[in-house]
């Protein structure tokens, strides 16, 4: 699994919506990728906030923003 694949499946992963194979691949990627682990932590806190406001899923714009963040960190060195 690549960073972009994980980003595309991130909310499903957090909501437990992935099938077993995809979930295993996501976990394997997270174990080997610090950037995605960081983004996952950020996404999780966004979802926590959202659920407290009665909204469980990310808006498309938020999802696109997270994807952009993953791809940006991969392109640039900080
Ligand atoms: Zn990654």
PDB file of the backbone (N, CA, C, O) and the ligand in Angstrom, with CONECT records:
HET     ZN  A 101       1
ATOM      1  N   UNK A   1       0.841  -1.203   0.000  1.00  0.00           N
ATOM      2  CA  UNK A   1       0.000   0.000   0.000  1.00  0.00           C
ATOM      3  C   UNK A   1       0.874   1.251   0.000  1.00  0.00           C
ATOM      4  O   UNK A   1       1.905   1.308   0.669  1.00  0.00           O
ATOM      5  N   UNK A   2       0.436   2.252  -0.768  1.00  0.00           N
ATOM      6  CA  UNK A   2       1.182   3.508  -0.817  1.00  0.00           C
ATOM      7  C   UNK A   2       0.486   4.567   0.040  1.00  0.00           C
ATOM      8  O   UNK A   2      -0.656   4.398   0.468  1.00  0.00           O
ATOM      9  N   UNK A   3       1.220   5.673   0.277  1.00  0.00           N
ATOM     10  CA  UNK A   3       0.676   6.753   1.092  1.00  0.00           C
ATOM     11  C   UNK A   3      -0.669   7.231   0.547  1.00  0.00           C
ATOM     12  O   UNK A   3      -1.615   7.431   1.310  1.00  0.00           O
ATOM     13  N   UNK A   4      -0.755   7.413  -0.777  1.00  0.00           N
ATOM     14  CA  UNK A   4      -1.994   7.918  -1.373  1.00  0.00           C
ATOM     15  C   UNK A   4      -3.139   6.926  -1.193  1.00  0.00           C
ATOM     16  O   UNK A   4      -4.286   7.324  -0.993  1.00  0.00           O
ATOM     17  N   UNK A   5      -2.819   5.616  -1.266  1.00  0.00           N
ATOM     18  CA  UNK A   5      -3.850   4.600  -1.062  1.00  0.00           C
ATOM     19  C   UNK A   5      -4.376   4.642   0.365  1.00  0.00           C
ATOM     20  O   UNK A   5      -5.577   4.536   0.611  1.00  0.00           O
ATOM     21  N   UNK A   6      -3.444   4.800   1.296  1.00  0.00           N
ATOM     22  CA  UNK A   6      -3.856   4.878   2.687  1.00  0.00           C
ATOM     23  C   UNK A   6      -4.726   6.112   2.914  1.00  0.00           C
ATOM     24  O   UNK A   6      -5.756   6.048   3.585  1.00  0.00           O
ATOM     25  N   UNK A   7      -4.294   7.236   2.340  1.00  0.00           N
ATOM     26  CA  UNK A   7      -5.058   8.478   2.506  1.00  0.00           C
ATOM     27  C   UNK A   7      -6.475   8.315   1.976  1.00  0.00           C
ATOM     28  O   UNK A   7      -7.433   8.794   2.582  1.00  0.00           O
ATOM     29  N   UNK A   8      -6.600   7.636   0.843  1.00  0.00           N
ATOM     30  CA  UNK A   8      -7.916   7.445   0.237  1.00  0.00           C
ATOM     31  C   UNK A   8      -8.816   6.587   1.113  1.00  0.00           C
ATOM     32  O   UNK A   8     -10.040   6.712   1.071  1.00  0.00           O
ATOM     33  N   UNK A   9      -8.191   5.699   1.922  1.00  0.00           N
ATOM     34  CA  UNK A   9      -8.972   4.768   2.738  1.00  0.00           C
ATOM     35  C   UNK A   9      -8.976   5.123   4.219  1.00  0.00           C
ATOM     36  O   UNK A   9      -9.446   4.353   5.057  1.00  0.00           O
ATOM     37  N   UNK A  10      -8.441   6.307   4.525  1.00  0.00           N
ATOM     38  CA  UNK A  10      -8.172   6.636   5.924  1.00  0.00           C
ATOM     39  C   UNK A  10      -9.438   6.671   6.781  1.00  0.00           C
ATOM     40  O   UNK A  10      -9.469   6.107   7.875  1.00  0.00           O
ATOM     41  N   UNK A  11     -10.472   7.330   6.283  1.00  0.00           N
ATOM     42  CA  UNK A  11     -11.685   7.430   7.112  1.00  0.00           C
ATOM     43  C   UNK A  11     -12.358   6.074   7.261  1.00  0.00           C
ATOM     44  O   UNK A  11     -12.872   5.744   8.329  1.00  0.00           O
ATOM     45  N   UNK A  12     -12.355   5.284   6.179  1.00  0.00           N
ATOM     46  CA  UNK A  12     -12.924   3.937   6.265  1.00  0.00           C
ATOM     47  C   UNK A  12     -12.154   3.109   7.284  1.00  0.00           C
ATOM     48  O   UNK A  12     -12.734   2.354   8.066  1.00  0.00           O
ATOM     49  N   UNK A  13     -10.832   3.268   7.256  1.00  0.00           N
ATOM     50  CA  UNK A  13      -9.982   2.550   8.202  1.00  0.00           C
ATOM     51  C   UNK A  13     -10.346   2.923   9.637  1.00  0.00           C
ATOM     52  O   UNK A  13     -10.511   2.050  10.489  1.00  0.00           O
ATOM     53  N   UNK A  14     -10.470   4.215   9.897  1.00  0.00           N
ATOM     54  CA  UNK A  14     -10.766   4.680  11.252  1.00  0.00           C
ATOM     55  C   UNK A  14     -12.168   4.280  11.694  1.00  0.00           C
ATOM     56  O   UNK A  14     -12.419   4.069  12.880  1.00  0.00           O
ATOM     57  N   UNK A  15     -13.074   4.180  10.731  1.00  0.00           N
ATOM     58  CA  UNK A  15     -14.447   3.816  11.065  1.00  0.00           C
ATOM     59  C   UNK A  15     -14.655   2.303  11.023  1.00  0.00           C
ATOM     60  O   UNK A  15     -15.768   1.819  11.228  1.00  0.00           O
ATOM     61  N   UNK A  16     -13.567   1.550  10.753  1.00  0.00           N
ATOM     62  CA  UNK A  16     -13.664   0.096  10.733  1.00  0.00           C
ATOM     63  C   UNK A  16     -14.364  -0.434   9.499  1.00  0.00           C
ATOM     64  O   UNK A  16     -14.907  -1.539   9.516  1.00  0.00           O
ATOM     65  N   UNK A  17     -14.357   0.353   8.419  1.00  0.00           N
ATOM     66  CA  UNK A  17     -15.102  -0.028   7.228  1.00  0.00           C
ATOM     67  C   UNK A  17     -14.299  -0.789   6.188  1.00  0.00           C
ATOM     68  O   UNK A  17     -14.845  -1.183   5.157  1.00  0.00           O
ATOM     69  N   UNK A  18     -13.011  -1.005   6.437  1.00  0.00           N
ATOM     70  CA  UNK A  18     -12.195  -1.737   5.464  1.00  0.00           C
ATOM     71  C   UNK A  18     -12.363  -3.244   5.647  1.00  0.00           C
ATOM     72  O   UNK A  18     -12.645  -3.726   6.744  1.00  0.00           O
ATOM     73  N   UNK A  19     -12.181  -3.978   4.540  1.00  0.00           N
ATOM     74  CA  UNK A  19     -12.181  -5.434   4.706  1.00  0.00           C
ATOM     75  C   UNK A  19     -10.836  -5.871   5.307  1.00  0.00           C
ATOM     76  O   UNK A  19      -9.898  -5.078   5.378  1.00  0.00           O
ATOM     77  N   UNK A  20     -10.751  -7.114   5.731  1.00  0.00           N
ATOM     78  CA  UNK A  20      -9.598  -7.575   6.506  1.00  0.00           C
ATOM     79  C   UNK A  20      -8.271  -7.383   5.781  1.00  0.00           C
ATOM     80  O   UNK A  20      -7.289  -6.945   6.380  1.00  0.00           O
ATOM     81  N   UNK A  21      -8.242  -7.713   4.485  1.00  0.00           N
ATOM     82  CA  UNK A  21      -7.008  -7.580   3.706  1.00  0.00           C
ATOM     83  C   UNK A  21      -6.542  -6.130   3.658  1.00  0.00           C
ATOM     84  O   UNK A  21      -5.368  -5.834   3.881  1.00  0.00           O
ATOM     85  N   UNK A  22      -7.488  -5.223   3.359  1.00  0.00           N
ATOM     86  CA  UNK A  22      -7.142  -3.813   3.246  1.00  0.00           C
ATOM     87  C   UNK A  22      -6.701  -3.260   4.604  1.00  0.00           C
ATOM     88  O   UNK A  22      -5.783  -2.444   4.682  1.00  0.00           O
ATOM     89  N   UNK A  23      -7.358  -3.709   5.659  1.00  0.00           N
ATOM     90  CA  UNK A  23      -6.997  -3.240   6.993  1.00  0.00           C
ATOM     91  C   UNK A  23      -5.591  -3.699   7.365  1.00  0.00           C
ATOM     92  O   UNK A  23      -4.819  -2.937   7.948  1.00  0.00           O
ATOM     93  N   UNK A  24      -5.259  -4.943   7.027  1.00  0.00           N
ATOM     94  CA  UNK A  24      -3.909  -5.450   7.288  1.00  0.00           C
ATOM     95  C   UNK A  24      -2.869  -4.647   6.522  1.00  0.00           C
ATOM     96  O   UNK A  24      -1.825  -4.287   7.065  1.00  0.00           O
ATOM     97  N   UNK A  25      -3.163  -4.369   5.256  1.00  0.00           N
ATOM     98  CA  UNK A  25      -2.241  -3.563   4.450  1.00  0.00           C
ATOM     99  C   UNK A  25      -2.068  -2.166   5.025  1.00  0.00           C
ATOM    100  O   UNK A  25      -0.963  -1.624   5.048  1.00  0.00           O
ATOM    101  N   UNK A  26      -3.174  -1.589   5.490  1.00  0.00           N
ATOM    102  CA  UNK A  26      -3.110  -0.252   6.081  1.00  0.00           C
ATOM    103  C   UNK A  26      -2.245  -0.265   7.326  1.00  0.00           C
ATOM    104  O   UNK A  26      -1.420   0.627   7.521  1.00  0.00           O
ATOM    105  N   UNK A  27      -2.428  -1.276   8.176  1.00  0.00           N
ATOM    106  CA  UNK A  27      -1.650  -1.376   9.409  1.00  0.00           C
ATOM    107  C   UNK A  27      -0.173  -1.582   9.108  1.00  0.00           C
ATOM    108  O   UNK A  27       0.689  -1.004   9.770  1.00  0.00           O
ATOM    109  N   UNK A  28       0.118  -2.411   8.103  1.00  0.00           N
ATOM    110  CA  UNK A  28       1.517  -2.641   7.723  1.00  0.00           C
ATOM    111  C   UNK A  28       2.151  -1.349   7.216  1.00  0.00           C
ATOM    112  O   UNK A  28       3.299  -1.042   7.538  1.00  0.00           O
ATOM    113  N   UNK A  29       1.390  -0.595   6.418  1.00  0.00           N
ATOM    114  CA  UNK A  29       1.929   0.670   5.923  1.00  0.00           C
ATOM    115  C   UNK A  29       2.186   1.638   7.071  1.00  0.00           C
ATOM    116  O   UNK A  29       3.232   2.285   7.123  1.00  0.00           O
ATOM    117  N   UNK A  30       1.228   1.736   7.990  1.00  0.00           N
ATOM    118  CA  UNK A  30       1.373   2.664   9.120  1.00  0.00           C
ATOM    119  C   UNK A  30       2.582   2.310   9.971  1.00  0.00           C
ATOM    120  O   UNK A  30       3.269   3.192  10.486  1.00  0.00           O
ATOM    121  N   UNK A  31       2.838   1.018  10.118  1.00  0.00           N
ATOM    122  CA  UNK A  31       3.970   0.575  10.941  1.00  0.00           C
ATOM    123  C   UNK A  31       5.296   1.002  10.336  1.00  0.00           C
ATOM    124  O   UNK A  31       6.290   1.145  11.047  1.00  0.00           O
ATOM    125  N   UNK A  32       5.315   1.206   9.015  1.00  0.00           N
ATOM    126  CA  UNK A  32       6.575   1.518   8.352  1.00  0.00           C
ATOM    127  C   UNK A  32       6.635   2.960   7.854  1.00  0.00           C
ATOM    128  O   UNK A  32       7.619   3.347   7.223  1.00  0.00           O
ATOM    129  N   UNK A  33       5.612   3.755   8.122  1.00  0.00           N
ATOM    130  CA  UNK A  33       5.571   5.101   7.563  1.00  0.00           C
ATOM    131  C   UNK A  33       5.202   6.119   8.644  1.00  0.00           C
ATOM    132  O   UNK A  33       4.047   6.209   9.060  1.00  0.00           O
ATOM    133  N   UNK A  34       6.201   6.880   9.088  1.00  0.00           N
ATOM    134  CA  UNK A  34       5.977   7.866  10.150  1.00  0.00           C
ATOM    135  C   UNK A  34       4.999   8.947   9.738  1.00  0.00           C
ATOM    136  O   UNK A  34       4.187   9.409  10.540  1.00  0.00           O
ATOM    137  N   UNK A  35       5.085   9.347   8.468  1.00  0.00           N
ATOM    138  CA  UNK A  35       4.219  10.445   8.008  1.00  0.00           C
ATOM    139  C   UNK A  35       2.748  10.057   8.099  1.00  0.00           C
ATOM    140  O   UNK A  35       1.923  10.825   8.594  1.00  0.00           O
ATOM    141  N   UNK A  36       2.430   8.859   7.618  1.00  0.00           N
ATOM    142  CA  UNK A  36       1.031   8.432   7.649  1.00  0.00           C
ATOM    143  C   UNK A  36       0.569   8.200   9.082  1.00  0.00           C
ATOM    144  O   UNK A  36      -0.596   8.431   9.409  1.00  0.00           O
ATOM    145  N   UNK A  37       1.479   7.745   9.935  1.00  0.00           N
ATOM    146  CA  UNK A  37       1.130   7.558  11.336  1.00  0.00           C
ATOM    147  C   UNK A  37       0.734   8.903  11.950  1.00  0.00           C
ATOM    148  O   UNK A  37      -0.219   8.998  12.723  1.00  0.00           O
ATOM    149  N   UNK A  38       1.500   9.948  11.579  1.00  0.00           N
ATOM    150  CA  UNK A  38       1.224  11.290  12.083  1.00  0.00           C
ATOM    151  C   UNK A  38      -0.118  11.798  11.553  1.00  0.00           C
ATOM    152  O   UNK A  38      -0.926  12.357  12.294  1.00  0.00           O
ATOM    153  N   UNK A  39      -0.334  11.591  10.255  1.00  0.00           N
ATOM    154  CA  UNK A  39      -1.596  12.046   9.656  1.00  0.00           C
ATOM    155  C   UNK A  39      -2.766  11.280  10.255  1.00  0.00           C
ATOM    156  O   UNK A  39      -3.837  11.845  10.476  1.00  0.00           O
ATOM    157  N   UNK A  40      -2.561   9.995  10.517  1.00  0.00           N
ATOM    158  CA  UNK A  40      -3.614   9.196  11.135  1.00  0.00           C
ATOM    159  C   UNK A  40      -3.988   9.765  12.499  1.00  0.00           C
ATOM    160  O   UNK A  40      -5.167   9.868  12.837  1.00  0.00           O
ATOM    161  N   UNK A  41      -2.970  10.132  13.279  1.00  0.00           N
ATOM    162  CA  UNK A  41      -3.235  10.708  14.598  1.00  0.00           C
ATOM    163  C   UNK A  41      -4.026  12.002  14.479  1.00  0.00           C
ATOM    164  O   UNK A  41      -4.945  12.257  15.256  1.00  0.00           O
ATOM    165  N   UNK A  42      -3.652  12.825  13.482  1.00  0.00           N
ATOM    166  CA  UNK A  42      -4.368  14.083  13.268  1.00  0.00           C
ATOM    167  C   UNK A  42      -5.806  13.815  12.834  1.00  0.00           C
ATOM    168  O   UNK A  42      -6.743  14.452  13.314  1.00  0.00           O
ATOM    169  N   UNK A  43      -5.962  12.864  11.922  1.00  0.00           N
ATOM    170  CA  UNK A  43      -7.306  12.545  11.429  1.00  0.00           C
ATOM    171  C   UNK A  43      -8.184  12.031  12.557  1.00  0.00           C
ATOM    172  O   UNK A  43      -9.367  12.360  12.645  1.00  0.00           O
ATOM    173  N   UNK A  44      -7.583  11.218  13.417  1.00  0.00           N
ATOM    174  CA  UNK A  44      -8.327  10.650  14.527  1.00  0.00           C
ATOM    175  C   UNK A  44      -8.849  11.766  15.439  1.00  0.00           C
ATOM    176  O   UNK A  44      -9.983  11.704  15.913  1.00  0.00           O
ATOM    177  N   UNK A  45      -8.017  12.784  15.682  1.00  0.00           N
ATOM    178  CA  UNK A  45      -8.476  13.869  16.550  1.00  0.00           C
ATOM    179  C   UNK A  45      -9.549  14.707  15.854  1.00  0.00           C
ATOM    180  O   UNK A  45     -10.460  15.219  16.505  1.00  0.00           O
ATOM    181  N   UNK A  46      -9.440  14.846  14.529  1.00  0.00           N
ATOM    182  CA  UNK A  46     -10.507  15.531  13.778  1.00  0.00           C
ATOM    183  C   UNK A  46     -11.815  14.767  13.904  1.00  0.00           C
ATOM    184  O   UNK A  46     -12.871  15.358  14.129  1.00  0.00           O
ATOM    185  N   UNK A  47     -11.736  13.441  13.757  1.00  0.00           N
ATOM    186  CA  UNK A  47     -12.945  12.617  13.856  1.00  0.00           C
ATOM    187  C   UNK A  47     -13.518  12.655  15.258  1.00  0.00           C
ATOM    188  O   UNK A  47     -14.737  12.659  15.432  1.00  0.00           O
ATOM    189  N   UNK A  48     -12.634  12.685  16.278  1.00  0.00           N
ATOM    190  CA  UNK A  48     -13.107  12.802  17.658  1.00  0.00           C
ATOM    191  C   UNK A  48     -13.894  14.085  17.837  1.00  0.00           C
ATOM    192  O   UNK A  48     -14.979  14.084  18.418  1.00  0.00           O
ATOM    193  N   UNK A  49     -13.339  15.182  17.334  1.00  0.00           N
ATOM    194  CA  UNK A  49     -14.025  16.468  17.404  1.00  0.00           C
ATOM    195  C   UNK A  49     -15.355  16.408  16.661  1.00  0.00           C
ATOM    196  O   UNK A  49     -16.380  16.880  17.153  1.00  0.00           O
ATOM    197  N   UNK A  50     -15.319  15.814  15.458  1.00  0.00           N
ATOM    198  CA  UNK A  50     -16.520  15.741  14.638  1.00  0.00           C
ATOM    199  C   UNK A  50     -17.618  14.963  15.342  1.00  0.00           C
ATOM    200  O   UNK A  50     -18.779  15.373  15.339  1.00  0.00           O
ATOM    201  N   UNK A  51     -17.246  13.825  15.955  1.00  0.00           N
ATOM    202  CA  UNK A  51     -18.261  12.990  16.584  1.00  0.00           C
ATOM    203  C   UNK A  51     -18.869  13.694  17.788  1.00  0.00           C
ATOM    204  O   UNK A  51     -20.035  13.479  18.122  1.00  0.00           O
ATOM    205  N   UNK A  52     -18.074  14.536  18.436  1.00  0.00           N
ATOM    206  CA  UNK A  52     -18.607  15.297  19.564  1.00  0.00           C
ATOM    207  C   UNK A  52     -19.649  16.326  19.089  1.00  0.00           C
ATOM    208  O   UNK A  52     -20.516  16.760  19.848  1.00  0.00           O
ATOM    209  N   UNK A  53     -19.531  16.695  17.814  1.00  0.00           N
ATOM    210  CA  UNK A  53     -20.511  17.615  17.254  1.00  0.00           C
ATOM    211  C   UNK A  53     -21.574  16.877  16.443  1.00  0.00           C
ATOM    212  O   UNK A  53     -22.319  17.477  15.669  1.00  0.00           O
ATOM    213  N   UNK A  54     -21.623  15.574  16.640  1.00  0.00           N
ATOM    214  CA  UNK A  54     -22.670  14.793  16.000  1.00  0.00           C
ATOM    215  C   UNK A  54     -22.413  14.499  14.543  1.00  0.00           C
ATOM    216  O   UNK A  54     -23.336  14.169  13.799  1.00  0.00           O
ATOM    217  N   UNK A  55     -21.149  14.618  14.123  1.00  0.00           N
ATOM    218  CA  UNK A  55     -20.813  14.377  12.722  1.00  0.00           C
ATOM    219  C   UNK A  55     -19.668  13.388  12.693  1.00  0.00           C
ATOM    220  O   UNK A  55     -18.575  13.704  13.164  1.00  0.00           O
ATOM    221  N   UNK A  56     -19.889  12.188  12.148  1.00  0.00           N
ATOM    222  CA  UNK A  56     -18.901  11.123  12.264  1.00  0.00           C
ATOM    223  C   UNK A  56     -17.900  11.092  11.116  1.00  0.00           C
ATOM    224  O   UNK A  56     -16.757  10.673  11.302  1.00  0.00           O
ATOM    225  N   UNK A  57     -18.315  11.528   9.942  1.00  0.00           N
ATOM    226  CA  UNK A  57     -17.439  11.401   8.779  1.00  0.00           C
ATOM    227  C   UNK A  57     -16.786  12.726   8.426  1.00  0.00           C
ATOM    228  O   UNK A  57     -17.290  13.797   8.763  1.00  0.00           O
ATOM    229  N   UNK A  58     -15.658  12.632   7.743  1.00  0.00           N
ATOM    230  CA  UNK A  58     -14.998  13.824   7.231  1.00  0.00           C
ATOM    231  C   UNK A  58     -15.763  14.391   6.052  1.00  0.00           C
ATOM    232  O   UNK A  58     -16.303  13.652   5.228  1.00  0.00           O
ATOM    233  N   UNK A  59     -15.802  15.711   5.984  1.00  0.00           N
ATOM    234  CA  UNK A  59     -16.328  16.350   4.774  1.00  0.00           C
ATOM    235  C   UNK A  59     -15.366  16.068   3.623  1.00  0.00           C
ATOM    236  O   UNK A  59     -14.175  15.862   3.852  1.00  0.00           O
ATOM    237  N   UNK A  60     -15.870  16.058   2.383  1.00  0.00           N
ATOM    238  CA  UNK A  60     -14.967  15.845   1.239  1.00  0.00           C
ATOM    239  C   UNK A  60     -13.788  16.811   1.240  1.00  0.00           C
ATOM    240  O   UNK A  60     -12.672  16.426   0.890  1.00  0.00           O
ATOM    241  N   UNK A  61     -14.025  18.062   1.631  1.00  0.00           N
ATOM    242  CA  UNK A  61     -12.939  19.045   1.647  1.00  0.00           C
ATOM    243  C   UNK A  61     -11.882  18.678   2.680  1.00  0.00           C
ATOM    244  O   UNK A  61     -10.687  18.850   2.438  1.00  0.00           O
ATOM    245  N   UNK A  62     -12.319  18.172   3.828  1.00  0.00           N
ATOM    246  CA  UNK A  62     -11.360  17.771   4.866  1.00  0.00           C
ATOM    247  C   UNK A  62     -10.554  16.556   4.414  1.00  0.00           C
ATOM    248  O   UNK A  62      -9.351  16.461   4.658  1.00  0.00           O
ATOM    249  N   UNK A  63     -11.238  15.641   3.757  1.00  0.00           N
ATOM    250  CA  UNK A  63     -10.561  14.451   3.239  1.00  0.00           C
ATOM    251  C   UNK A  63      -9.514  14.843   2.197  1.00  0.00           C
ATOM    252  O   UNK A  63      -8.399  14.323   2.199  1.00  0.00           O
ATOM    253  N   UNK A  64      -9.889  15.768   1.306  1.00  0.00           N
ATOM    254  CA  UNK A  64      -8.968  16.229   0.270  1.00  0.00           C
ATOM    255  C   UNK A  64      -7.770  16.937   0.908  1.00  0.00           C
ATOM    256  O   UNK A  64      -6.636  16.809   0.445  1.00  0.00           O
ATOM    257  N   UNK A  65      -8.048  17.690   1.984  1.00  0.00           N
ATOM    258  CA  UNK A  65      -6.977  18.400   2.677  1.00  0.00           C
ATOM    259  C   UNK A  65      -5.981  17.425   3.290  1.00  0.00           C
ATOM    260  O   UNK A  65      -4.773  17.650   3.221  1.00  0.00           O
ATOM    261  N   UNK A  66      -6.471  16.351   3.886  1.00  0.00           N
ATOM    262  CA  UNK A  66      -5.588  15.355   4.480  1.00  0.00           C
ATOM    263  C   UNK A  66      -4.748  14.663   3.414  1.00  0.00           C
ATOM    264  O   UNK A  66      -3.551  14.436   3.595  1.00  0.00           O
ATOM    265  N   UNK A  67      -5.394  14.335   2.303  1.00  0.00           N
ATOM    266  CA  UNK A  67      -4.678  13.694   1.201  1.00  0.00           C
ATOM    267  C   UNK A  67      -3.561  14.599   0.703  1.00  0.00           C
ATOM    268  O   UNK A  67      -2.443  14.153   0.443  1.00  0.00           O
ATOM    269  N   UNK A  68      -3.893  15.896   0.574  1.00  0.00           N
ATOM    270  CA  UNK A  68      -2.910  16.871   0.121  1.00  0.00           C
ATOM    271  C   UNK A  68      -1.740  16.935   1.089  1.00  0.00           C
ATOM    272  O   UNK A  68      -0.583  17.031   0.681  1.00  0.00           O
ATOM    273  N   UNK A  69      -2.061  16.881   2.385  1.00  0.00           N
ATOM    274  CA  UNK A  69      -1.021  16.971   3.401  1.00  0.00           C
ATOM    275  C   UNK A  69      -0.056  15.796   3.307  1.00  0.00           C
ATOM    276  O   UNK A  69       1.156  15.968   3.437  1.00  0.00           O
ATOM    277  N   UNK A  70      -0.599  14.596   3.080  1.00  0.00           N
ATOM    278  CA  UNK A  70       0.250  13.409   2.941  1.00  0.00           C
ATOM    279  C   UNK A  70       1.143  13.548   1.713  1.00  0.00           C
ATOM    280  O   UNK A  70       2.349  13.306   1.779  1.00  0.00           O
ATOM    281  N   UNK A  71       0.541  13.938   0.594  1.00  0.00           N
ATOM    282  CA  UNK A  71       1.317  14.038  -0.644  1.00  0.00           C
ATOM    283  C   UNK A  71       2.353  15.150  -0.543  1.00  0.00           C
ATOM    284  O   UNK A  71       3.457  15.010  -1.069  1.00  0.00           O
ATOM    285  N   UNK A  72       2.018  16.255   0.124  1.00  0.00           N
ATOM    286  CA  UNK A  72       2.956  17.360   0.305  1.00  0.00           C
ATOM    287  C   UNK A  72       4.162  16.940   1.122  1.00  0.00           C
ATOM    288  O   UNK A  72       5.295  17.242   0.749  1.00  0.00           O
ATOM    289  N   UNK A  73       3.941  16.253   2.224  1.00  0.00           N
ATOM    290  CA  UNK A  73       5.064  15.855   3.077  1.00  0.00           C
ATOM    291  C   UNK A  73       5.957  14.860   2.372  1.00  0.00           C
ATOM    292  O   UNK A  73       7.149  14.763   2.662  1.00  0.00           O
ATOM    293  N   UNK A  74       5.365  14.112   1.432  1.00  0.00           N
ATOM    294  CA  UNK A  74       6.185  13.168   0.685  1.00  0.00           C
ATOM    295  C   UNK A  74       7.074  13.880  -0.326  1.00  0.00           C
ATOM    296  O   UNK A  74       8.203  13.462  -0.582  1.00  0.00           O
ATOM    297  N   UNK A  75       6.539  14.981  -0.909  1.00  0.00           N
ATOM    298  CA  UNK A  75       7.278  15.718  -1.929  1.00  0.00           C
ATOM    299  C   UNK A  75       8.382  16.602  -1.331  1.00  0.00           C
ATOM    300  O   UNK A  75       9.489  16.680  -1.864  1.00  0.00           O
ATOM    301  N   UNK A  76       8.062  17.259  -0.225  1.00  0.00           N
ATOM    302  CA  UNK A  76       8.983  18.236   0.340  1.00  0.00           C
ATOM    303  C   UNK A  76       9.751  17.625   1.510  1.00  0.00           C
ATOM    304  O   UNK A  76       9.256  16.732   2.196  1.00  0.00           O
ATOM    305  N   UNK A  77      10.954  18.117   1.721  1.00  0.00           N
ATOM    306  CA  UNK A  77      11.735  17.667   2.867  1.00  0.00           C
ATOM    307  C   UNK A  77      11.713  18.751   3.935  1.00  0.00           C
ATOM    308  O   UNK A  77      12.038  19.908   3.667  1.00  0.00           O
ATOM    309  N   UNK A  78      11.333  18.372   5.135  1.00  0.00           N
ATOM    310  CA  UNK A  78      11.283  19.362   6.197  1.00  0.00           C
ATOM    311  C   UNK A  78      12.149  18.913   7.347  1.00  0.00           C
ATOM    312  O   UNK A  78      12.247  19.612   8.356  1.00  0.00           O
TER     313      UNK A  78
HETATM  314 ZN    ZN A 101       2.709   6.552   4.118  1.00  0.00          ZN
END
